Amino acid sequence: KAALAGVPVIYVDPKETSKTCPRCGNVSRYNRKTHAWFKCIRCGYQSDADRVGALNIAAKALDALGA
């Protein structure tokens, strides 16, 4: 739908985005003790798991653009 509306679409690999800390970059399955909540075992960053995934996907998209 985005492409049909003229909104640019950037494809990124979603691998590990729900287990990666957007603050320190730590990747661990233990960062997700529950389905809905993220807590980094290295730096202690906490947030809603869906938000963390979205932040990481956005960061990958910006990286793909060279921004």
PDBQT receptor file of N, H, CA, C and O in Angstrom, charges set to zero:
ATOM      1  N   LYS A   1       0.835  -1.197   0.000  1.00  0.00    +0.000 N 
ATOM      2  CA  LYS A   1       0.000   0.000   0.000  1.00  0.00    +0.000 C 
ATOM      3  C   LYS A   1       0.867   1.243   0.000  1.00  0.00    +0.000 C 
ATOM      4  O   LYS A   1       0.524   2.237  -0.639  1.00  0.00    +0.000 OA
ATOM      5  N   ALA A   2       1.983   1.201   0.705  1.00  0.00    +0.000 N 
ATOM      6  H   ALA A   2       2.262   0.393   1.224  1.00  0.00    +0.000 HD
ATOM      7  CA  ALA A   2       2.857   2.375   0.738  1.00  0.00    +0.000 C 
ATOM      8  C   ALA A   2       3.389   2.691  -0.655  1.00  0.00    +0.000 C 
ATOM      9  O   ALA A   2       3.365   3.843  -1.088  1.00  0.00    +0.000 OA
ATOM     10  N   ALA A   3       3.866   1.670  -1.349  1.00  0.00    +0.000 N 
ATOM     11  H   ALA A   3       3.885   0.735  -0.997  1.00  0.00    +0.000 HD
ATOM     12  CA  ALA A   3       4.404   1.881  -2.689  1.00  0.00    +0.000 C 
ATOM     13  C   ALA A   3       3.334   2.413  -3.634  1.00  0.00    +0.000 C 
ATOM     14  O   ALA A   3       3.617   3.276  -4.465  1.00  0.00    +0.000 OA
ATOM     15  N   LEU A   4       2.115   1.911  -3.517  1.00  0.00    +0.000 N 
ATOM     16  H   LEU A   4       1.885   1.210  -2.842  1.00  0.00    +0.000 HD
ATOM     17  CA  LEU A   4       1.029   2.396  -4.360  1.00  0.00    +0.000 C 
ATOM     18  C   LEU A   4       0.696   3.857  -4.082  1.00  0.00    +0.000 C 
ATOM     19  O   LEU A   4       0.235   4.574  -4.970  1.00  0.00    +0.000 OA
ATOM     20  N   ALA A   5       0.928   4.294  -2.851  1.00  0.00    +0.000 N 
ATOM     21  H   ALA A   5       1.303   3.712  -2.129  1.00  0.00    +0.000 HD
ATOM     22  CA  ALA A   5       0.655   5.679  -2.479  1.00  0.00    +0.000 C 
ATOM     23  C   ALA A   5       1.845   6.596  -2.748  1.00  0.00    +0.000 C 
ATOM     24  O   ALA A   5       1.795   7.790  -2.453  1.00  0.00    +0.000 OA
ATOM     25  N   GLY A   6       2.920   6.030  -3.311  1.00  0.00    +0.000 N 
ATOM     26  H   GLY A   6       2.961   5.060  -3.550  1.00  0.00    +0.000 HD
ATOM     27  CA  GLY A   6       4.089   6.852  -3.624  1.00  0.00    +0.000 C 
ATOM     28  C   GLY A   6       5.043   7.036  -2.459  1.00  0.00    +0.000 C 
ATOM     29  O   GLY A   6       5.959   7.856  -2.530  1.00  0.00    +0.000 OA
ATOM     30  N   VAL A   7       4.840   6.287  -1.393  1.00  0.00    +0.000 N 
ATOM     31  H   VAL A   7       4.096   5.621  -1.336  1.00  0.00    +0.000 HD
ATOM     32  CA  VAL A   7       5.730   6.364  -0.234  1.00  0.00    +0.000 C 
ATOM     33  C   VAL A   7       6.899   5.408  -0.470  1.00  0.00    +0.000 C 
ATOM     34  O   VAL A   7       6.669   4.243  -0.793  1.00  0.00    +0.000 OA
ATOM     35  N   PRO A   8       8.147   5.862  -0.321  1.00  0.00    +0.000 N 
ATOM     36  CA  PRO A   8       9.279   4.978  -0.561  1.00  0.00    +0.000 C 
ATOM     37  C   PRO A   8       9.288   3.799   0.418  1.00  0.00    +0.000 C 
ATOM     38  O   PRO A   8       8.989   3.949   1.603  1.00  0.00    +0.000 OA
ATOM     39  N   VAL A   9       9.635   2.637  -0.108  1.00  0.00    +0.000 N 
ATOM     40  H   VAL A   9       9.877   2.515  -1.070  1.00  0.00    +0.000 HD
ATOM     41  CA  VAL A   9       9.683   1.418   0.697  1.00  0.00    +0.000 C 
ATOM     42  C   VAL A   9      11.119   0.913   0.708  1.00  0.00    +0.000 C 
ATOM     43  O   VAL A   9      11.738   0.768  -0.346  1.00  0.00    +0.000 OA
ATOM     44  N   ILE A  10      11.641   0.648   1.882  1.00  0.00    +0.000 N 
ATOM     45  H   ILE A  10      11.138   0.765   2.738  1.00  0.00    +0.000 HD
ATOM     46  CA  ILE A  10      12.990   0.119   2.027  1.00  0.00    +0.000 C 
ATOM     47  C   ILE A  10      12.874  -1.234   2.705  1.00  0.00    +0.000 C 
ATOM     48  O   ILE A  10      12.307  -1.344   3.792  1.00  0.00    +0.000 OA
ATOM     49  N   TYR A  11      13.408  -2.256   2.069  1.00  0.00    +0.000 N 
ATOM     50  H   TYR A  11      13.870  -2.167   1.186  1.00  0.00    +0.000 HD
ATOM     51  CA  TYR A  11      13.365  -3.598   2.635  1.00  0.00    +0.000 C 
ATOM     52  C   TYR A  11      14.612  -3.827   3.484  1.00  0.00    +0.000 C 
ATOM     53  O   TYR A  11      15.735  -3.594   3.035  1.00  0.00    +0.000 OA
ATOM     54  N   VAL A  12      14.399  -4.285   4.717  1.00  0.00    +0.000 N 
ATOM     55  H   VAL A  12      13.488  -4.474   5.082  1.00  0.00    +0.000 HD
ATOM     56  CA  VAL A  12      15.515  -4.605   5.613  1.00  0.00    +0.000 C 
ATOM     57  C   VAL A  12      15.305  -6.002   6.183  1.00  0.00    +0.000 C 
ATOM     58  O   VAL A  12      14.176  -6.481   6.287  1.00  0.00    +0.000 OA
ATOM     59  N   ASP A  13      16.399  -6.642   6.548  1.00  0.00    +0.000 N 
ATOM     60  H   ASP A  13      17.316  -6.254   6.464  1.00  0.00    +0.000 HD
ATOM     61  CA  ASP A  13      16.337  -7.963   7.163  1.00  0.00    +0.000 C 
ATOM     62  C   ASP A  13      15.886  -7.795   8.610  1.00  0.00    +0.000 C 
ATOM     63  O   ASP A  13      16.580  -7.138   9.386  1.00  0.00    +0.000 OA
ATOM     64  N   PRO A  14      14.747  -8.366   8.996  1.00  0.00    +0.000 N 
ATOM     65  CA  PRO A  14      14.254  -8.206  10.367  1.00  0.00    +0.000 C 
ATOM     66  C   PRO A  14      14.955  -9.115  11.386  1.00  0.00    +0.000 C 
ATOM     67  O   PRO A  14      14.620  -9.090  12.571  1.00  0.00    +0.000 OA
ATOM     68  N   LYS A  15      15.924  -9.912  10.931  1.00  0.00    +0.000 N 
ATOM     69  H   LYS A  15      16.196  -9.932   9.969  1.00  0.00    +0.000 HD
ATOM     70  CA  LYS A  15      16.600 -10.862  11.816  1.00  0.00    +0.000 C 
ATOM     71  C   LYS A  15      17.191 -10.165  13.041  1.00  0.00    +0.000 C 
ATOM     72  O   LYS A  15      17.900  -9.164  12.929  1.00  0.00    +0.000 OA
ATOM     73  N   GLU A  16      16.887 -10.711  14.187  1.00  0.00    +0.000 N 
ATOM     74  H   GLU A  16      16.312 -11.524  14.278  1.00  0.00    +0.000 HD
ATOM     75  CA  GLU A  16      17.401 -10.271  15.493  1.00  0.00    +0.000 C 
ATOM     76  C   GLU A  16      16.902  -8.897  15.953  1.00  0.00    +0.000 C 
ATOM     77  O   GLU A  16      17.359  -8.409  16.986  1.00  0.00    +0.000 OA
ATOM     78  N   THR A  17      15.984  -8.261  15.227  1.00  0.00    +0.000 N 
ATOM     79  H   THR A  17      15.612  -8.658  14.387  1.00  0.00    +0.000 HD
ATOM     80  CA  THR A  17      15.552  -6.914  15.621  1.00  0.00    +0.000 C 
ATOM     81  C   THR A  17      14.797  -6.904  16.948  1.00  0.00    +0.000 C 
ATOM     82  O   THR A  17      14.791  -5.889  17.645  1.00  0.00    +0.000 OA
ATOM     83  N   SER A  18      14.168  -8.008  17.301  1.00  0.00    +0.000 N 
ATOM     84  H   SER A  18      14.172  -8.832  16.734  1.00  0.00    +0.000 HD
ATOM     85  CA  SER A  18      13.432  -8.029  18.570  1.00  0.00    +0.000 C 
ATOM     86  C   SER A  18      14.316  -8.448  19.744  1.00  0.00    +0.000 C 
ATOM     87  O   SER A  18      13.882  -8.414  20.896  1.00  0.00    +0.000 OA
ATOM     88  N   LYS A  19      15.559  -8.844  19.450  1.00  0.00    +0.000 N 
ATOM     89  H   LYS A  19      15.911  -8.872  18.515  1.00  0.00    +0.000 HD
ATOM     90  CA  LYS A  19      16.478  -9.265  20.514  1.00  0.00    +0.000 C 
ATOM     91  C   LYS A  19      17.679  -8.346  20.647  1.00  0.00    +0.000 C 
ATOM     92  O   LYS A  19      18.569  -8.606  21.456  1.00  0.00    +0.000 OA
ATOM     93  N   THR A  20      17.717  -7.270  19.864  1.00  0.00    +0.000 N 
ATOM     94  H   THR A  20      16.994  -7.059  19.207  1.00  0.00    +0.000 HD
ATOM     95  CA  THR A  20      18.847  -6.349  19.853  1.00  0.00    +0.000 C 
ATOM     96  C   THR A  20      18.509  -5.083  20.631  1.00  0.00    +0.000 C 
ATOM     97  O   THR A  20      17.449  -4.489  20.435  1.00  0.00    +0.000 OA
ATOM     98  N   CYS A  21      19.410  -4.679  21.508  1.00  0.00    +0.000 N 
ATOM     99  H   CYS A  21      20.271  -5.162  21.668  1.00  0.00    +0.000 HD
ATOM    100  CA  CYS A  21      19.201  -3.446  22.278  1.00  0.00    +0.000 C 
ATOM    101  C   CYS A  21      19.482  -2.246  21.383  1.00  0.00    +0.000 C 
ATOM    102  O   CYS A  21      20.569  -2.147  20.814  1.00  0.00    +0.000 OA
ATOM    103  N   PRO A  22      18.511  -1.320  21.247  1.00  0.00    +0.000 N 
ATOM    104  CA  PRO A  22      18.742  -0.148  20.409  1.00  0.00    +0.000 C 
ATOM    105  C   PRO A  22      19.716   0.845  21.036  1.00  0.00    +0.000 C 
ATOM    106  O   PRO A  22      20.201   1.744  20.349  1.00  0.00    +0.000 OA
ATOM    107  N   ARG A  23      20.004   0.701  22.301  1.00  0.00    +0.000 N 
ATOM    108  H   ARG A  23      19.610  -0.029  22.859  1.00  0.00    +0.000 HD
ATOM    109  CA  ARG A  23      20.930   1.613  22.969  1.00  0.00    +0.000 C 
ATOM    110  C   ARG A  23      22.378   1.134  22.861  1.00  0.00    +0.000 C 
ATOM    111  O   ARG A  23      23.249   1.896  22.442  1.00  0.00    +0.000 OA
ATOM    112  N   CYS A  24      22.646  -0.131  23.236  1.00  0.00    +0.000 N 
ATOM    113  H   CYS A  24      21.938  -0.750  23.576  1.00  0.00    +0.000 HD
ATOM    114  CA  CYS A  24      24.037  -0.601  23.280  1.00  0.00    +0.000 C 
ATOM    115  C   CYS A  24      24.376  -1.634  22.214  1.00  0.00    +0.000 C 
ATOM    116  O   CYS A  24      25.548  -1.965  22.036  1.00  0.00    +0.000 OA
ATOM    117  N   GLY A  25      23.371  -2.154  21.494  1.00  0.00    +0.000 N 
ATOM    118  H   GLY A  25      22.419  -1.885  21.638  1.00  0.00    +0.000 HD
ATOM    119  CA  GLY A  25      23.622  -3.105  20.431  1.00  0.00    +0.000 C 
ATOM    120  C   GLY A  25      23.742  -4.558  20.863  1.00  0.00    +0.000 C 
ATOM    121  O   GLY A  25      23.991  -5.429  20.029  1.00  0.00    +0.000 OA
ATOM    122  N   ASN A  26      23.572  -4.833  22.145  1.00  0.00    +0.000 N 
ATOM    123  H   ASN A  26      23.370  -4.126  22.822  1.00  0.00    +0.000 HD
ATOM    124  CA  ASN A  26      23.655  -6.207  22.642  1.00  0.00    +0.000 C 
ATOM    125  C   ASN A  26      22.547  -7.067  22.036  1.00  0.00    +0.000 C 
ATOM    126  O   ASN A  26      21.378  -6.683  22.034  1.00  0.00    +0.000 OA
ATOM    127  N   VAL A  27      22.936  -8.244  21.520  1.00  0.00    +0.000 N 
ATOM    128  H   VAL A  27      23.886  -8.556  21.522  1.00  0.00    +0.000 HD
ATOM    129  CA  VAL A  27      21.964  -9.175  20.953  1.00  0.00    +0.000 C 
ATOM    130  C   VAL A  27      21.925 -10.413  21.835  1.00  0.00    +0.000 C 
ATOM    131  O   VAL A  27      22.931 -11.106  21.991  1.00  0.00    +0.000 OA
ATOM    132  N   SER A  28      20.757 -10.686  22.413  1.00  0.00    +0.000 N 
ATOM    133  H   SER A  28      19.940 -10.123  22.286  1.00  0.00    +0.000 HD
ATOM    134  CA  SER A  28      20.610 -11.855  23.268  1.00  0.00    +0.000 C 
ATOM    135  C   SER A  28      19.149 -12.252  23.358  1.00  0.00    +0.000 C 
ATOM    136  O   SER A  28      18.264 -11.401  23.448  1.00  0.00    +0.000 OA
ATOM    137  N   ARG A  29      18.908 -13.547  23.334  1.00  0.00    +0.000 N 
ATOM    138  H   ARG A  29      19.627 -14.239  23.261  1.00  0.00    +0.000 HD
ATOM    139  CA  ARG A  29      17.533 -14.004  23.507  1.00  0.00    +0.000 C 
ATOM    140  C   ARG A  29      17.050 -13.716  24.920  1.00  0.00    +0.000 C 
ATOM    141  O   ARG A  29      15.844 -13.670  25.161  1.00  0.00    +0.000 OA
ATOM    142  N   TYR A  30      17.961 -13.525  25.845  1.00  0.00    +0.000 N 
ATOM    143  H   TYR A  30      18.940 -13.563  25.649  1.00  0.00    +0.000 HD
ATOM    144  CA  TYR A  30      17.591 -13.234  27.232  1.00  0.00    +0.000 C 
ATOM    145  C   TYR A  30      17.105 -11.800  27.419  1.00  0.00    +0.000 C 
ATOM    146  O   TYR A  30      16.594 -11.456  28.485  1.00  0.00    +0.000 OA
ATOM    147  N   ASN A  31      17.257 -10.959  26.394  1.00  0.00    +0.000 N 
ATOM    148  H   ASN A  31      17.672 -11.238  25.528  1.00  0.00    +0.000 HD
ATOM    149  CA  ASN A  31      16.712  -9.599  26.451  1.00  0.00    +0.000 C 
ATOM    150  C   ASN A  31      15.186  -9.608  26.403  1.00  0.00    +0.000 C 
ATOM    151  O   ASN A  31      14.548  -8.605  26.721  1.00  0.00    +0.000 OA
ATOM    152  N   ARG A  32      14.601 -10.735  26.007  1.00  0.00    +0.000 N 
ATOM    153  H   ARG A  32      15.119 -11.550  25.748  1.00  0.00    +0.000 HD
ATOM    154  CA  ARG A  32      13.145 -10.862  25.896  1.00  0.00    +0.000 C 
ATOM    155  C   ARG A  32      12.656 -11.963  26.818  1.00  0.00    +0.000 C 
ATOM    156  O   ARG A  32      12.365 -13.071  26.368  1.00  0.00    +0.000 OA
ATOM    157  N   LYS A  33      12.566 -11.667  28.096  1.00  0.00    +0.000 N 
ATOM    158  H   LYS A  33      12.803 -10.767  28.462  1.00  0.00    +0.000 HD
ATOM    159  CA  LYS A  33      12.084 -12.681  29.035  1.00  0.00    +0.000 C 
ATOM    160  C   LYS A  33      10.585 -12.911  28.896  1.00  0.00    +0.000 C 
ATOM    161  O   LYS A  33      10.093 -14.003  29.182  1.00  0.00    +0.000 OA
ATOM    162  N   THR A  34       9.857 -11.884  28.457  1.00  0.00    +0.000 N 
ATOM    163  H   THR A  34      10.257 -10.998  28.224  1.00  0.00    +0.000 HD
ATOM    164  CA  THR A  34       8.432 -12.036  28.167  1.00  0.00    +0.000 C 
ATOM    165  C   THR A  34       8.204 -11.628  26.720  1.00  0.00    +0.000 C 
ATOM    166  O   THR A  34       9.055 -10.992  26.099  1.00  0.00    +0.000 OA
ATOM    167  N   HIS A  35       7.067 -11.995  26.203  1.00  0.00    +0.000 N 
ATOM    168  H   HIS A  35       6.375 -12.511  26.708  1.00  0.00    +0.000 HD
ATOM    169  CA  HIS A  35       6.754 -11.686  24.813  1.00  0.00    +0.000 C 
ATOM    170  C   HIS A  35       6.598 -10.178  24.577  1.00  0.00    +0.000 C 
ATOM    171  O   HIS A  35       6.946  -9.678  23.507  1.00  0.00    +0.000 OA
ATOM    172  N   ALA A  36       6.083  -9.465  25.562  1.00  0.00    +0.000 N 
ATOM    173  H   ALA A  36       5.801  -9.870  26.431  1.00  0.00    +0.000 HD
ATOM    174  CA  ALA A  36       5.731  -8.060  25.365  1.00  0.00    +0.000 C 
ATOM    175  C   ALA A  36       6.768  -7.061  25.866  1.00  0.00    +0.000 C 
ATOM    176  O   ALA A  36       6.676  -5.878  25.538  1.00  0.00    +0.000 OA
ATOM    177  N   TRP A  37       7.741  -7.492  26.641  1.00  0.00    +0.000 N 
ATOM    178  H   TRP A  37       7.816  -8.453  26.907  1.00  0.00    +0.000 HD
ATOM    179  CA  TRP A  37       8.653  -6.548  27.269  1.00  0.00    +0.000 C 
ATOM    180  C   TRP A  37      10.102  -6.873  26.947  1.00  0.00    +0.000 C 
ATOM    181  O   TRP A  37      10.494  -8.040  26.922  1.00  0.00    +0.000 OA
ATOM    182  N   PHE A  38      10.900  -5.832  26.700  1.00  0.00    +0.000 N 
ATOM    183  H   PHE A  38      10.582  -4.884  26.720  1.00  0.00    +0.000 HD
ATOM    184  CA  PHE A  38      12.318  -5.952  26.393  1.00  0.00    +0.000 C 
ATOM    185  C   PHE A  38      13.115  -5.346  27.537  1.00  0.00    +0.000 C 
ATOM    186  O   PHE A  38      12.813  -4.241  27.989  1.00  0.00    +0.000 OA
ATOM    187  N   LYS A  39      14.128  -6.059  28.007  1.00  0.00    +0.000 N 
ATOM    188  H   LYS A  39      14.373  -6.957  27.641  1.00  0.00    +0.000 HD
ATOM    189  CA  LYS A  39      15.060  -5.510  28.988  1.00  0.00    +0.000 C 
ATOM    190  C   LYS A  39      16.452  -6.024  28.655  1.00  0.00    +0.000 C 
ATOM    191  O   LYS A  39      16.706  -7.228  28.703  1.00  0.00    +0.000 OA
ATOM    192  N   CYS A  40      17.350  -5.110  28.317  1.00  0.00    +0.000 N 
ATOM    193  H   CYS A  40      17.144  -4.132  28.278  1.00  0.00    +0.000 HD
ATOM    194  CA  CYS A  40      18.708  -5.471  27.934  1.00  0.00    +0.000 C 
ATOM    195  C   CYS A  40      19.476  -5.998  29.138  1.00  0.00    +0.000 C 
ATOM    196  O   CYS A  40      19.500  -5.370  30.197  1.00  0.00    +0.000 OA
ATOM    197  N   ILE A  41      20.103  -7.155  28.967  1.00  0.00    +0.000 N 
ATOM    198  H   ILE A  41      20.084  -7.666  28.107  1.00  0.00    +0.000 HD
ATOM    199  CA  ILE A  41      20.859  -7.745  30.076  1.00  0.00    +0.000 C 
ATOM    200  C   ILE A  41      22.214  -7.067  30.260  1.00  0.00    +0.000 C 
ATOM    201  O   ILE A  41      22.853  -7.245  31.296  1.00  0.00    +0.000 OA
ATOM    202  N   ARG A  42      22.668  -6.282  29.258  1.00  0.00    +0.000 N 
ATOM    203  H   ARG A  42      22.149  -6.137  28.416  1.00  0.00    +0.000 HD
ATOM    204  CA  ARG A  42      23.951  -5.596  29.385  1.00  0.00    +0.000 C 
ATOM    205  C   ARG A  42      23.812  -4.196  29.985  1.00  0.00    +0.000 C 
ATOM    206  O   ARG A  42      24.465  -3.880  30.979  1.00  0.00    +0.000 OA
ATOM    207  N   CYS A  43      22.953  -3.347  29.376  1.00  0.00    +0.000 N 
ATOM    208  H   CYS A  43      22.423  -3.604  28.568  1.00  0.00    +0.000 HD
ATOM    209  CA  CYS A  43      22.884  -1.948  29.819  1.00  0.00    +0.000 C 
ATOM    210  C   CYS A  43      21.641  -1.625  30.636  1.00  0.00    +0.000 C 
ATOM    211  O   CYS A  43      21.565  -0.554  31.238  1.00  0.00    +0.000 OA
ATOM    212  N   GLY A  44      20.659  -2.537  30.669  1.00  0.00    +0.000 N 
ATOM    213  H   GLY A  44      20.721  -3.407  30.180  1.00  0.00    +0.000 HD
ATOM    214  CA  GLY A  44      19.459  -2.314  31.467  1.00  0.00    +0.000 C 
ATOM    215  C   GLY A  44      18.348  -1.553  30.767  1.00  0.00    +0.000 C 
ATOM    216  O   GLY A  44      17.303  -1.306  31.368  1.00  0.00    +0.000 OA
ATOM    217  N   TYR A  45      18.547  -1.174  29.503  1.00  0.00    +0.000 N 
ATOM    218  H   TYR A  45      19.396  -1.374  29.014  1.00  0.00    +0.000 HD
ATOM    219  CA  TYR A  45      17.502  -0.466  28.755  1.00  0.00    +0.000 C 
ATOM    220  C   TYR A  45      16.225  -1.304  28.733  1.00  0.00    +0.000 C 
ATOM    221  O   TYR A  45      16.271  -2.515  28.520  1.00  0.00    +0.000 OA
ATOM    222  N   GLN A  46      15.078  -0.641  28.957  1.00  0.00    +0.000 N 
ATOM    223  H   GLN A  46      15.041   0.343  29.130  1.00  0.00    +0.000 HD
ATOM    224  CA  GLN A  46      13.799  -1.332  28.972  1.00  0.00    +0.000 C 
ATOM    225  C   GLN A  46      12.782  -0.585  28.118  1.00  0.00    +0.000 C 
ATOM    226  O   GLN A  46      12.773   0.646  28.074  1.00  0.00    +0.000 OA
ATOM    227  N   SER A  47      11.928  -1.344  27.442  1.00  0.00    +0.000 N 
ATOM    228  H   SER A  47      11.936  -2.343  27.477  1.00  0.00    +0.000 HD
ATOM    229  CA  SER A  47      10.856  -0.741  26.667  1.00  0.00    +0.000 C 
ATOM    230  C   SER A  47       9.921  -1.837  26.183  1.00  0.00    +0.000 C 
ATOM    231  O   SER A  47      10.193  -3.027  26.342  1.00  0.00    +0.000 OA
ATOM    232  N   ASP A  48       8.814  -1.410  25.591  1.00  0.00    +0.000 N 
ATOM    233  H   ASP A  48       8.593  -0.444  25.462  1.00  0.00    +0.000 HD
ATOM    234  CA  ASP A  48       7.886  -2.332  24.960  1.00  0.00    +0.000 C 
ATOM    235  C   ASP A  48       8.618  -3.050  23.821  1.00  0.00    +0.000 C 
ATOM    236  O   ASP A  48       9.333  -2.413  23.047  1.00  0.00    +0.000 OA
ATOM    237  N   ALA A  49       8.445  -4.351  23.718  1.00  0.00    +0.000 N 
ATOM    238  H   ALA A  49       7.864  -4.868  24.347  1.00  0.00    +0.000 HD
ATOM    239  CA  ALA A  49       9.171  -5.155  22.735  1.00  0.00    +0.000 C 
ATOM    240  C   ALA A  49       8.855  -4.737  21.297  1.00  0.00    +0.000 C 
ATOM    241  O   ALA A  49       9.751  -4.735  20.453  1.00  0.00    +0.000 OA
ATOM    242  N   ASP A  50       7.623  -4.390  21.004  1.00  0.00    +0.000 N 
ATOM    243  H   ASP A  50       6.895  -4.392  21.689  1.00  0.00    +0.000 HD
ATOM    244  CA  ASP A  50       7.271  -3.944  19.659  1.00  0.00    +0.000 C 
ATOM    245  C   ASP A  50       7.976  -2.636  19.321  1.00  0.00    +0.000 C 
ATOM    246  O   ASP A  50       8.414  -2.441  18.187  1.00  0.00    +0.000 OA
ATOM    247  N   ARG A  51       8.085  -1.754  20.284  1.00  0.00    +0.000 N 
ATOM    248  H   ARG A  51       7.729  -1.913  21.205  1.00  0.00    +0.000 HD
ATOM    249  CA  ARG A  51       8.776  -0.478  20.068  1.00  0.00    +0.000 C 
ATOM    250  C   ARG A  51      10.244  -0.718  19.760  1.00  0.00    +0.000 C 
ATOM    251  O   ARG A  51      10.803  -0.087  18.863  1.00  0.00    +0.000 OA
ATOM    252  N   VAL A  52      10.873  -1.627  20.500  1.00  0.00    +0.000 N 
ATOM    253  H   VAL A  52      10.419  -2.140  21.229  1.00  0.00    +0.000 HD
ATOM    254  CA  VAL A  52      12.288  -1.945  20.285  1.00  0.00    +0.000 C 
ATOM    255  C   VAL A  52      12.497  -2.492  18.875  1.00  0.00    +0.000 C 
ATOM    256  O   VAL A  52      13.428  -2.091  18.176  1.00  0.00    +0.000 OA
ATOM    257  N   GLY A  53      11.626  -3.409  18.463  1.00  0.00    +0.000 N 
ATOM    258  H   GLY A  53      10.870  -3.735  19.031  1.00  0.00    +0.000 HD
ATOM    259  CA  GLY A  53      11.729  -3.942  17.106  1.00  0.00    +0.000 C 
ATOM    260  C   GLY A  53      11.596  -2.858  16.060  1.00  0.00    +0.000 C 
ATOM    261  O   GLY A  53      12.345  -2.838  15.084  1.00  0.00    +0.000 OA
ATOM    262  N   ALA A  54      10.650  -1.958  16.255  1.00  0.00    +0.000 N 
ATOM    263  H   ALA A  54      10.041  -1.974  17.049  1.00  0.00    +0.000 HD
ATOM    264  CA  ALA A  54      10.437  -0.858  15.310  1.00  0.00    +0.000 C 
ATOM    265  C   ALA A  54      11.643   0.079  15.268  1.00  0.00    +0.000 C 
ATOM    266  O   ALA A  54      12.042   0.522  14.191  1.00  0.00    +0.000 OA
ATOM    267  N   LEU A  55      12.218   0.379  16.416  1.00  0.00    +0.000 N 
ATOM    268  H   LEU A  55      11.894   0.019  17.290  1.00  0.00    +0.000 HD
ATOM    269  CA  LEU A  55      13.413   1.231  16.459  1.00  0.00    +0.000 C 
ATOM    270  C   LEU A  55      14.568   0.584  15.701  1.00  0.00    +0.000 C 
ATOM    271  O   LEU A  55      15.279   1.255  14.953  1.00  0.00    +0.000 OA
ATOM    272  N   ASN A  56      14.750  -0.706  15.894  1.00  0.00    +0.000 N 
ATOM    273  H   ASN A  56      14.172  -1.251  16.502  1.00  0.00    +0.000 HD
ATOM    274  CA  ASN A  56      15.849  -1.403  15.230  1.00  0.00    +0.000 C 
ATOM    275  C   ASN A  56      15.633  -1.506  13.720  1.00  0.00    +0.000 C 
ATOM    276  O   ASN A  56      16.586  -1.389  12.950  1.00  0.00    +0.000 OA
ATOM    277  N   ILE A  57      14.390  -1.724  13.294  1.00  0.00    +0.000 N 
ATOM    278  H   ILE A  57      13.616  -1.819  13.920  1.00  0.00    +0.000 HD
ATOM    279  CA  ILE A  57      14.101  -1.758  11.862  1.00  0.00    +0.000 C 
ATOM    280  C   ILE A  57      14.327  -0.385  11.243  1.00  0.00    +0.000 C 
ATOM    281  O   ILE A  57      14.878  -0.279  10.147  1.00  0.00    +0.000 OA
ATOM    282  N   ALA A  58      13.906   0.662  11.939  1.00  0.00    +0.000 N 
ATOM    283  H   ALA A  58      13.459   0.576  12.829  1.00  0.00    +0.000 HD
ATOM    284  CA  ALA A  58      14.131   2.027  11.445  1.00  0.00    +0.000 C 
ATOM    285  C   ALA A  58      15.624   2.325  11.332  1.00  0.00    +0.000 C 
ATOM    286  O   ALA A  58      16.062   2.943  10.361  1.00  0.00    +0.000 OA
ATOM    287  N   ALA A  59      16.401   1.892  12.314  1.00  0.00    +0.000 N 
ATOM    288  H   ALA A  59      16.045   1.391  13.103  1.00  0.00    +0.000 HD
ATOM    289  CA  ALA A  59      17.850   2.110  12.280  1.00  0.00    +0.000 C 
ATOM    290  C   ALA A  59      18.482   1.375  11.105  1.00  0.00    +0.000 C 
ATOM    291  O   ALA A  59      19.384   1.906  10.458  1.00  0.00    +0.000 OA
ATOM    292  N   LYS A  60      18.019   0.159  10.820  1.00  0.00    +0.000 N 
ATOM    293  H   LYS A  60      17.286  -0.273  11.346  1.00  0.00    +0.000 HD
ATOM    294  CA  LYS A  60      18.544  -0.587   9.673  1.00  0.00    +0.000 C 
ATOM    295  C   LYS A  60      18.185   0.108   8.357  1.00  0.00    +0.000 C 
ATOM    296  O   LYS A  60      18.987   0.136   7.424  1.00  0.00    +0.000 OA
ATOM    297  N   ALA A  61      16.989   0.661   8.291  1.00  0.00    +0.000 N 
ATOM    298  H   ALA A  61      16.337   0.638   9.049  1.00  0.00    +0.000 HD
ATOM    299  CA  ALA A  61      16.573   1.374   7.074  1.00  0.00    +0.000 C 
ATOM    300  C   ALA A  61      17.429   2.629   6.862  1.00  0.00    +0.000 C 
ATOM    301  O   ALA A  61      17.867   2.900   5.744  1.00  0.00    +0.000 OA
ATOM    302  N   LEU A  62      17.661   3.378   7.916  1.00  0.00    +0.000 N 
ATOM    303  H   LEU A  62      17.306   3.158   8.824  1.00  0.00    +0.000 HD
ATOM    304  CA  LEU A  62      18.515   4.565   7.805  1.00  0.00    +0.000 C 
ATOM    305  C   LEU A  62      19.928   4.186   7.403  1.00  0.00    +0.000 C 
ATOM    306  O   LEU A  62      20.564   4.885   6.614  1.00  0.00    +0.000 OA
ATOM    307  N   ASP A  63      20.422   3.076   7.947  1.00  0.00    +0.000 N 
ATOM    308  H   ASP A  63      19.905   2.508   8.588  1.00  0.00    +0.000 HD
ATOM    309  CA  ASP A  63      21.752   2.599   7.583  1.00  0.00    +0.000 C 
ATOM    310  C   ASP A  63      21.799   2.226   6.096  1.00  0.00    +0.000 C 
ATOM    311  O   ASP A  63      22.781   2.516   5.412  1.00  0.00    +0.000 OA
ATOM    312  N   ALA A  64      20.746   1.591   5.605  1.00  0.00    +0.000 N 
ATOM    313  H   ALA A  64      19.949   1.356   6.160  1.00  0.00    +0.000 HD
ATOM    314  CA  ALA A  64      20.677   1.193   4.202  1.00  0.00    +0.000 C 
ATOM    315  C   ALA A  64      20.664   2.433   3.281  1.00  0.00    +0.000 C 
ATOM    316  O   ALA A  64      21.156   2.385   2.154  1.00  0.00    +0.000 OA
ATOM    317  N   LEU A  65      20.100   3.522   3.778  1.00  0.00    +0.000 N 
ATOM    318  H   LEU A  65      19.700   3.561   4.694  1.00  0.00    +0.000 HD
ATOM    319  CA  LEU A  65      20.068   4.768   3.010  1.00  0.00    +0.000 C 
ATOM    320  C   LEU A  65      21.368   5.549   3.102  1.00  0.00    +0.000 C 
ATOM    321  O   LEU A  65      21.590   6.498   2.349  1.00  0.00    +0.000 OA
ATOM    322  N   GLY A  66      22.230   5.140   4.036  1.00  0.00    +0.000 N 
ATOM    323  H   GLY A  66      22.049   4.369   4.647  1.00  0.00    +0.000 HD
ATOM    324  CA  GLY A  66      23.476   5.848   4.247  1.00  0.00    +0.000 C 
ATOM    325  C   GLY A  66      23.310   7.081   5.109  1.00  0.00    +0.000 C 
ATOM    326  O   GLY A  66      24.158   7.973   5.100  1.00  0.00    +0.000 OA
ATOM    327  N   ALA A  67      22.232   7.130   5.842  1.00  0.00    +0.000 N 
ATOM    328  H   ALA A  67      21.543   6.406   5.849  1.00  0.00    +0.000 HD
ATOM    329  CA  ALA A  67      21.962   8.305   6.692  1.00  0.00    +0.000 C 
ATOM    330  C   ALA A  67      22.545   8.129   8.080  1.00  0.00    +0.000 C 
ATOM    331  O   ALA A  67      22.412   9.017   8.923  1.00  0.00    +0.000 OA
TER     332      ALA A  67
